[in-house]
C-alpha cells in the first residue's frame, strides 16, 4: 500500500468517526486524557497535516507554528471539511520535494534568539510518514475517549492502531 492510499485510509477513518459523534461528545473533556477533548485531538492532528501542506510550497515545515484553530476543535462538521481538504491535497501532491523541518526546543522563558531552533533536511514523503504515525497516535487517544463515553460510535477495527501492530497481530493469529 502506498503512502497516499495509507494517508487516505487514516483520514477516512477519522472522518467516519467524527461523523458519528454527537457535538457535545466531540467537545466533552475526558478525564482519562487530562481533560482534553476529542475535538482538541482532532485539531492537533489536522494542524500537523496543515503545517505540511502550508510549508510544502516554501520548502520549510514547522509544526510548532500551528494555528490552533478553535473552530476545528469545537465543530466536528468543520473539522470534517478541513479533513477532506487535506485528503484532496495529499491525493494531488505526488512530488517528493525537499523540505527543511524547523523545530524549536527552547522554553517560553528564553528569548527567541537564544532558543534551540534546529533545521533538519527532510522531504515531503518523510513528513507524510510522520503525519500518518502522529495521526494514528492521536486516534488511539480518541479511541480511549470513545470507549469511555461514546458506546454508540462504531469504530473501525484498526482505528488508532499502527500498521506494524496490525501486521504483528495478523502473523500471531
Backbone bond lengths (Angstrom), bond angles and torsions (degrees), N, CA, C in turn:
res aa  C-N    CA-C-N  psi(-1)  N-CA   C-N-CA  omega(-1)  CA-C   N-CA-C  phi
1 X - - - 1.455 - - 1.528 108.24 -
2 X 1.316 117.27 132.31 1.464 118.62 -178.89 1.527 111.94 -85.50
3 X 1.316 116.07 169.98 1.461 120.79 -174.51 1.520 113.07 -65.54
4 X 1.323 117.14 -34.27 1.460 120.24 179.83 1.536 109.19 -64.44
5 X 1.320 116.39 -46.23 1.466 121.28 178.83 1.523 110.74 -64.51
6 X 1.321 116.55 -44.00 1.458 120.81 179.17 1.524 110.82 -60.19
7 X 1.325 116.39 -46.24 1.466 120.14 178.84 1.525 110.00 -60.94
8 X 1.327 116.08 -44.11 1.463 120.14 178.61 1.514 111.90 -59.37
9 X 1.328 116.93 -40.80 1.468 120.83 178.86 1.525 111.93 -64.80
10 X 1.321 116.50 -43.44 1.465 120.92 179.60 1.530 109.72 -63.10
11 X 1.333 116.29 -47.65 1.459 120.07 -179.27 1.527 111.38 -64.98
12 X 1.311 116.47 -37.42 1.464 121.35 178.78 1.530 111.07 -64.03
13 X 1.324 117.07 -42.67 1.469 120.60 177.29 1.529 110.63 -60.96
14 X 1.327 116.06 -44.18 1.457 120.44 -179.63 1.528 110.19 -63.75
15 X 1.320 116.66 -43.25 1.462 122.16 178.34 1.529 110.25 -59.67
16 X 1.316 116.24 -45.94 1.465 121.91 -179.46 1.530 111.08 -59.44
17 X 1.307 117.29 -43.33 1.464 121.45 -177.97 1.527 110.72 -70.93
18 X 1.325 117.39 -44.66 1.469 119.54 178.72 1.525 109.94 -59.07
19 X 1.336 116.22 -39.62 1.454 120.98 -179.18 1.521 113.95 -62.67
20 X 1.311 117.66 -22.22 1.469 121.41 179.67 1.526 113.52 -89.53
21 X 1.327 116.45 -16.74 1.464 119.68 -173.71 1.519 112.97 -77.28
22 X 1.312 115.68 140.17 1.463 120.95 170.47 1.534 106.98 -70.81
23 X 1.335 118.11 144.23 1.472 119.97 -179.52 1.527 113.51 -53.43
24 X 1.326 116.69 -38.71 1.465 118.87 -178.36 1.533 111.87 -69.44
25 X 1.324 117.51 -26.78 1.462 120.20 177.21 1.525 111.53 -80.00
26 X 1.329 116.42 -29.73 1.469 121.38 177.62 1.535 110.27 -63.13
27 X 1.334 116.22 -31.76 1.471 120.50 -175.88 1.531 113.43 -110.36
28 X 1.306 117.49 9.30 1.467 120.97 -178.47 1.531 110.71 -78.62
29 X 1.345 118.28 128.03 1.464 120.38 174.97 1.536 110.52 -62.97
30 X 1.331 115.32 139.29 1.461 121.55 -177.65 1.526 107.82 -112.43
31 X 1.318 115.82 111.59 1.463 121.00 -176.87 1.536 111.10 -55.04
32 X 1.343 116.98 -43.17 1.469 120.68 -179.27 1.536 112.83 -61.62
33 X 1.331 116.01 -20.45 1.471 120.44 -178.45 1.528 110.58 -111.62
34 X 1.332 115.36 37.29 1.454 121.37 176.81 1.532 111.68 58.54
35 X 1.329 115.34 35.22 1.464 124.17 179.14 1.530 114.43 66.12
36 X 1.314 117.12 17.20 1.461 118.18 171.75 1.524 108.07 -77.74
37 X 1.325 116.00 164.30 1.462 121.25 -178.36 1.527 109.86 -109.90
38 X 1.320 115.04 164.01 1.468 119.54 173.61 1.524 108.47 -59.43
39 X 1.319 116.50 -43.02 1.463 120.63 179.36 1.523 113.05 -58.43
40 X 1.322 117.15 -37.79 1.464 119.86 177.81 1.524 110.98 -65.70
41 X 1.326 117.00 -39.23 1.466 119.45 178.38 1.525 110.99 -69.44
42 X 1.319 117.21 -36.38 1.463 120.31 175.98 1.524 109.54 -64.41
43 X 1.334 116.61 -48.65 1.471 120.35 179.91 1.522 110.73 -56.14
44 X 1.303 116.01 -49.99 1.460 121.11 -178.62 1.529 110.50 -57.46
45 X 1.312 116.47 -45.57 1.463 121.53 -179.68 1.520 111.21 -62.37
46 X 1.322 117.00 -49.71 1.463 120.70 -177.29 1.518 111.96 -66.46
47 X 1.318 116.83 -34.50 1.463 118.70 -178.56 1.528 112.61 -67.63
48 X 1.308 118.15 -26.02 1.462 119.38 173.95 1.532 109.80 -67.26
49 X 1.324 116.57 -42.63 1.468 119.66 175.97 1.533 110.23 -63.52
50 X 1.333 116.74 -39.48 1.465 120.36 179.13 1.527 109.81 -62.77
51 X 1.321 117.48 -41.13 1.473 120.40 177.50 1.525 110.50 -59.74
52 X 1.313 117.00 -41.12 1.464 120.42 177.88 1.525 110.16 -65.12
53 X 1.323 117.56 -44.82 1.464 121.17 178.47 1.524 110.73 -60.46
54 X 1.327 116.24 -48.78 1.466 120.97 -176.60 1.524 112.61 -68.95
55 X 1.332 116.64 -32.34 1.457 120.08 -177.00 1.519 114.60 -83.90
56 X 1.311 116.77 -19.86 1.459 120.41 -176.54 1.533 113.06 -59.04
57 X 1.336 119.97 -45.67 1.472 118.71 -179.51 1.535 113.56 -61.80
58 X 1.337 117.17 -37.32 1.465 120.06 -179.14 1.522 112.33 -84.81
59 X 1.339 116.76 -17.98 1.454 121.10 -178.61 1.517 114.00 86.06
60 X 1.349 117.66 8.66 1.464 121.46 -179.74 1.525 108.86 -127.93
61 X 1.338 116.02 124.43 1.459 121.60 177.96 1.524 107.82 -115.04
62 X 1.328 115.10 128.78 1.460 120.90 178.33 1.524 108.15 -135.15
63 X 1.318 116.59 105.67 1.460 121.64 -177.78 1.527 112.21 -73.84
64 X 1.327 117.62 -16.73 1.464 120.98 177.48 1.524 111.48 -69.80
65 X 1.320 116.81 -27.84 1.463 121.69 -174.74 1.530 112.27 -92.42
66 X 1.328 116.44 42.00 1.465 120.39 178.78 1.530 110.14 -71.14
67 X 1.323 116.02 155.56 1.472 121.45 179.60 1.524 112.54 -74.32
68 X 1.319 116.72 -31.02 1.469 122.61 -175.49 1.538 109.64 57.19
69 X 1.317 114.05 60.10 1.457 123.71 -174.59 1.525 110.95 -76.91
70 X 1.327 117.25 107.62 1.466 122.94 -178.81 1.524 112.11 -59.69
71 X 1.319 117.22 -28.00 1.459 119.33 -178.08 1.529 111.04 -65.93
72 X 1.345 117.31 -38.47 1.473 120.49 175.90 1.525 109.05 -63.16
73 X 1.305 115.95 -39.83 1.462 122.99 -176.96 1.524 112.90 -69.52
74 X 1.338 116.54 -33.26 1.458 121.47 -172.58 1.524 114.95 -101.61
75 X 1.328 117.73 -15.80 1.461 121.02 -173.09 1.531 110.14 -130.69
76 X 1.332 115.51 102.81 1.461 120.56 -177.96 1.516 113.01 -60.03
77 X 1.336 117.72 -36.50 1.472 120.13 178.99 1.527 110.89 -64.71
78 X 1.312 115.96 -41.89 1.466 119.67 177.13 1.528 110.33 -64.82
79 X 1.325 116.25 -42.17 1.471 120.43 177.90 1.527 110.62 -57.78
80 X 1.318 116.66 -39.64 1.470 120.71 179.50 1.526 110.97 -65.95
81 X 1.326 117.62 -36.42 1.475 120.45 176.10 1.531 110.26 -63.63
82 X 1.323 115.96 -45.23 1.467 120.70 179.12 1.529 109.30 -62.07
83 X 1.323 115.92 -43.83 1.463 122.06 -179.82 1.534 110.36 -57.84
84 X 1.297 117.29 -43.98 1.471 120.76 -179.99 1.525 111.12 -66.66
85 X 1.328 117.47 -36.62 1.462 120.67 175.83 1.520 111.37 -63.12
86 X 1.312 116.62 -39.04 1.463 121.26 176.31 1.525 109.23 -63.06
87 X 1.327 115.86 -45.75 1.466 120.07 178.65 1.516 112.03 -58.50
88 X 1.323 117.20 -42.08 1.473 120.99 178.01 1.525 111.01 -62.49
89 X 1.338 115.99 -41.89 1.465 119.79 179.02 1.529 110.36 -61.84
90 X 1.320 116.18 -48.21 1.464 120.32 -177.12 1.528 110.50 -61.40
91 X 1.328 117.09 -41.99 1.472 120.31 178.76 1.521 111.92 -63.51
92 X 1.321 117.03 -35.12 1.467 120.13 -175.18 1.523 113.39 -88.22
93 X 1.332 117.33 -19.95 1.467 119.85 -177.01 1.526 109.23 -93.69
94 X 1.308 115.76 104.53 1.472 120.43 -174.75 1.536 112.78 -105.70
95 X 1.318 117.11 -13.21 1.463 120.65 -174.57 1.529 111.05 -84.09
96 X 1.326 116.12 133.23 1.461 120.99 176.12 1.523 109.20 -88.56
97 X 1.319 115.76 73.66 1.459 120.93 -175.62 1.525 111.43 -73.62
98 X 1.327 114.15 152.27 1.462 120.57 175.56 1.524 108.82 -70.50
99 X 1.327 115.55 140.71 1.460 121.68 178.12 1.515 109.32 -135.53
100 X 1.305 115.45 159.09 1.453 122.10 168.82 1.512 107.00 -114.25
101 X 1.320 116.41 124.52 1.460 121.44 176.44 1.518 107.47 -90.49
102 X 1.322 116.31 123.74 1.455 121.90 175.47 1.526 108.35 -105.61
103 X 1.316 115.91 138.53 1.460 120.45 176.28 1.518 108.91 -145.94
104 X 1.312 115.78 141.03 1.463 122.10 -179.22 1.518 108.31 -110.93
105 X 1.321 117.46 112.27 1.454 121.84 -178.90 1.522 112.84 -101.95
106 X 1.329 116.78 14.41 1.454 120.76 177.81 1.517 111.46 -83.75
107 X 1.313 115.66 169.81 1.466 120.49 178.05 1.524 109.50 -93.24
108 X 1.313 115.84 161.30 1.462 121.20 -179.20 1.525 111.46 -63.96
109 X 1.327 117.13 -24.86 1.461 120.61 -178.88 1.529 112.64 -75.08
110 X 1.334 116.09 -21.36 1.464 119.67 -178.39 1.528 110.27 -77.22
111 X 1.333 116.80 140.73 1.469 118.53 172.15 1.533 109.09 -60.94
112 X 1.313 116.96 146.64 1.470 120.66 -175.15 1.527 112.49 -57.07
113 X 1.330 118.24 -31.12 1.474 119.82 -179.72 1.528 112.85 -75.85
114 X 1.352 117.66 -8.57 1.464 121.26 179.17 1.529 112.62 -108.33
115 X 1.296 117.31 0.10 1.463 120.23 -177.39 1.510 111.54 -72.48
116 X 1.317 114.38 160.65 1.468 121.44 -177.56 1.531 110.48 -89.40
117 X 1.329 116.82 63.85 1.460 121.45 178.53 1.524 108.62 -74.18
118 X 1.324 114.75 128.67 1.463 119.28 176.63 1.522 108.79 -118.13
119 X 1.309 115.11 149.81 1.464 122.39 176.07 1.522 106.60 -128.29
120 X 1.331 115.01 121.23 1.455 120.78 -174.06 1.523 109.25 -123.45
121 X 1.322 117.03 131.61 1.468 118.44 175.77 1.530 110.36 -63.77
122 X 1.312 115.96 137.21 1.454 121.29 178.99 1.522 107.65 -149.36
123 X 1.308 116.06 -166.59 1.462 120.17 174.68 1.526 108.56 -153.38
124 X 1.317 115.10 167.56 1.461 121.20 -174.83 1.533 112.53 -56.73
125 X 1.321 117.62 -47.99 1.460 119.61 -176.95 1.525 111.86 -66.09
126 X 1.315 117.81 -37.41 1.470 120.91 177.29 1.524 109.92 -62.13
127 X 1.323 116.67 -42.71 1.469 120.17 179.39 1.528 111.27 -70.87
128 X 1.325 117.00 -31.38 1.460 119.80 175.55 1.530 110.03 -64.98
129 X 1.332 116.74 -41.59 1.473 120.87 175.61 1.528 109.73 -58.77
130 X 1.314 116.47 -45.94 1.468 120.59 178.85 1.532 110.21 -58.27
131 X 1.330 116.63 -45.20 1.462 120.45 -179.19 1.520 112.23 -64.09
132 X 1.317 117.44 -37.58 1.469 121.00 176.68 1.529 109.50 -61.57
133 X 1.325 116.84 -50.59 1.470 121.09 -178.77 1.523 111.09 -63.02
134 X 1.327 116.34 -40.34 1.460 121.44 178.70 1.532 110.08 -63.70
135 X 1.324 117.08 -42.84 1.463 121.34 179.16 1.528 110.41 -62.86
136 X 1.313 117.20 -45.07 1.470 120.75 -179.23 1.534 110.18 -61.45
137 X 1.310 116.81 -40.34 1.467 121.04 177.83 1.535 110.41 -59.10
138 X 1.322 117.39 -47.63 1.466 119.97 -179.12 1.522 111.54 -71.99
139 X 1.322 116.96 -30.06 1.464 119.51 174.98 1.528 110.35 -65.60
140 X 1.324 117.49 -33.38 1.473 120.43 175.60 1.532 109.93 -63.75
141 X 1.316 116.88 -38.90 1.465 120.21 176.99 1.523 111.00 -68.13
142 X 1.332 116.14 -39.52 1.465 120.56 176.29 1.526 109.61 -61.32
143 X 1.319 115.93 -38.62 1.472 120.72 177.75 1.527 110.55 -58.83
144 X 1.323 117.08 -41.67 1.467 121.29 177.76 1.527 109.65 -58.61
145 X 1.319 117.50 -46.47 1.470 121.60 -179.98 1.527 110.77 -62.59
146 X 1.312 116.47 -44.41 1.464 120.48 -178.90 1.521 110.46 -63.92
147 X 1.312 117.05 -42.07 1.466 120.17 178.07 1.524 111.61 -64.93
148 X 1.312 116.51 -27.06 1.465 121.30 -179.08 1.531 111.88 -72.60
149 X 1.342 118.80 -44.51 1.460 118.67 -172.94 1.532 116.31 -146.46
150 X 1.310 117.56 11.72 1.466 120.12 -179.21 1.522 110.47 -126.77
151 X 1.308 116.66 55.71 1.452 121.66 -177.72 1.519 114.19 -59.89
152 X 1.312 117.40 -17.50 1.462 121.97 179.62 1.531 112.89 -76.30
153 X 1.329 118.19 -15.22 1.468 122.26 -178.00 1.528 109.38 -80.36
154 X 1.315 116.33 129.34 1.465 122.32 175.81 1.526 108.01 -91.47
155 X 1.315 116.25 103.08 1.460 120.70 -179.46 1.527 110.67 -80.87
156 X 1.337 116.86 137.58 1.466 117.88 169.64 1.533 108.35 -58.42
157 X 1.308 116.83 145.21 1.466 121.75 -174.02 1.531 112.49 -53.03
158 X 1.324 116.79 -40.49 1.466 120.51 -175.21 1.529 112.81 -101.61
159 X 1.319 118.25 20.60 1.460 122.27 -179.86 1.520 109.89 -62.57
160 X 1.321 116.69 120.35 1.450 121.13 179.06 1.512 114.58 76.45
161 X 1.324 116.69 20.34 1.467 120.79 179.86 1.529 108.28 -116.06
162 X 1.314 116.46 128.93 1.465 121.61 -178.69 1.525 111.00 -65.55
163 X 1.320 115.81 148.80 1.468 121.71 179.34 1.521 111.70 -56.13
164 X 1.327 117.13 -40.38 1.466 119.87 -179.25 1.529 111.01 -65.25
165 X 1.327 117.01 -35.19 1.464 120.75 177.61 1.526 110.33 -68.73
166 X 1.320 116.65 -41.04 1.471 120.85 178.10 1.523 109.47 -60.30
167 X 1.337 117.03 -46.74 1.470 120.85 178.91 1.515 111.19 -61.58
168 X 1.323 116.70 -43.05 1.464 121.06 -179.62 1.523 110.75 -62.34
169 X 1.300 116.48 -42.12 1.470 120.71 178.98 1.523 110.88 -63.84
170 X 1.331 115.76 -38.49 1.470 120.27 -179.24 1.518 111.87 -68.31
171 X 1.331 117.91 -36.50 1.461 120.50 -179.47 1.529 111.59 -79.82
172 X 1.333 117.02 -21.65 1.468 120.76 179.27 1.517 112.60 -80.70
173 X 1.335 116.98 -21.34 1.467 119.17 -176.43 1.494 112.83 -81.18
